[in-house]
Amino acid sequence: MSNTSKLKHEQIQYVELLTLDIASTKSFYTQCFNWEFTDYGSEYTAFEGENVDGGFTVGKPVNGSILVILYSDNLEVTKEKVIQAGGNIVKDIFSFPGGRRFHFTDNNGYELAVWAY
């Protein structure tokens, strides 16, 4: 996630998926689409795209288990906008390798996240 030119304020920038087997998932996407991965420990691997990045983390895939992640130039301001619009903060701002983020549910109950450096 080092290419800041593709970061657009409050737009989808990252998609996180669940997998039971990181190694076989990497093999599948490398074979199919020639994706390249960066591992962050044994339970997370990330890929970069021209416009949207993504990653796989250990967990049981279920319908609805994709986490859409938006990028923000100002995490605190975006969090306040989510609250003002009626969103529910389900994970307050926390740090992770590469930045900080929070999770919220929208008025339909969908969980999304917002991250920033």
N, C-alpha and C positions, 0 to 999 in steps of 0.2 A: 504494500500500500504506500509505496514511496513516491508515486507519480501524482503530484498535486494538481497537474493541469486537468485531470479528469474529474476533480472534486467540484461538484456543483451544489451550492447551498440548498439544503432541504430536499434533495432529490435522491432517489434510490441509487446507492453506490455499492452495496455489498449484500450478498445473499449467503446465508449460512444454512447448511443442510446436515442432517444426522446420518450416520452410518454405523453399522455394527463392525465393520472391518475396513480400517483406513487403508491398509496396503492394497486390498483388492479393488477398492474404490479408485485409488490413484492409478492402478494398472488399467482399469476399465477406461477412465477418461483420457489417460495418456494414449492408449491404443486407439480409441475412437476419434479423439479430437486433437491429439498432440499437446494437451495441456501440460504445463509445467507446474510443479508444486513446491512450496516451501513448508517444511515441517516446523511446528512449534511444540516440541515435546512429543510424546507418544500418542496423545489423544486429540491432536489438532493438526490439520494441514490446510494451507491456503493456496489459491490460484489467483492470477491476475488476468483481466481481460482489457480490451481497449477502452471500454466505458464502465463496466461493472466488474468488481472483484467478488470473490467468494471464498468459502471454506467449508470443510467437513469436520465435524466433531463427533466424538463417540456418543452414540445414543441409538435407541430403536426408532427407525423411520416409521412414521405414521402419517396419514393424511393430515395436512395442516401443520406439519412440523418444520416447514421452511421458515426461517426468520429473515424477514426483509429488514435491511439496515440502511437508514438514510445518513447522509453526511451533513454536518452543521458547521458553519463558521463560528458559532457561539452557542455552545451546548446549553448554558443556563437560560438564555433567551428562548431557544427552541423549546426547552422543557416547559417554560412558562406559557408559551403559545399552545402547547399540547394540553396543559391543564385548563387554560382559559376556554379551549374549544370543547371541553368535556371529556378529554382523555383521562385514563386512570394510570398513574405511574405504578408499575408492578415491580420494577427494580430501579432504585434510585441511582444516581450517578455513581459509577465505580470505575476504577482504573483497570486496564488490561494491557498486555504488551502491545504497544502501538498507539495508545491513547486512553480516552475515557468514553463511557457511554451510559445510557439509561434505556430501560424498556418501558413500553406503555401498551395499553390496549385501547383500541379505537371504539367508536360507538357500536360496532358490530361484534366486538369481542376479539378481533384479530390482534395478535401481539406483534409489535414492530419494535425496532430499536433505533436509536440515533447515536452516532459517534462523532468525536472530534479528536484532534491531536491534543 
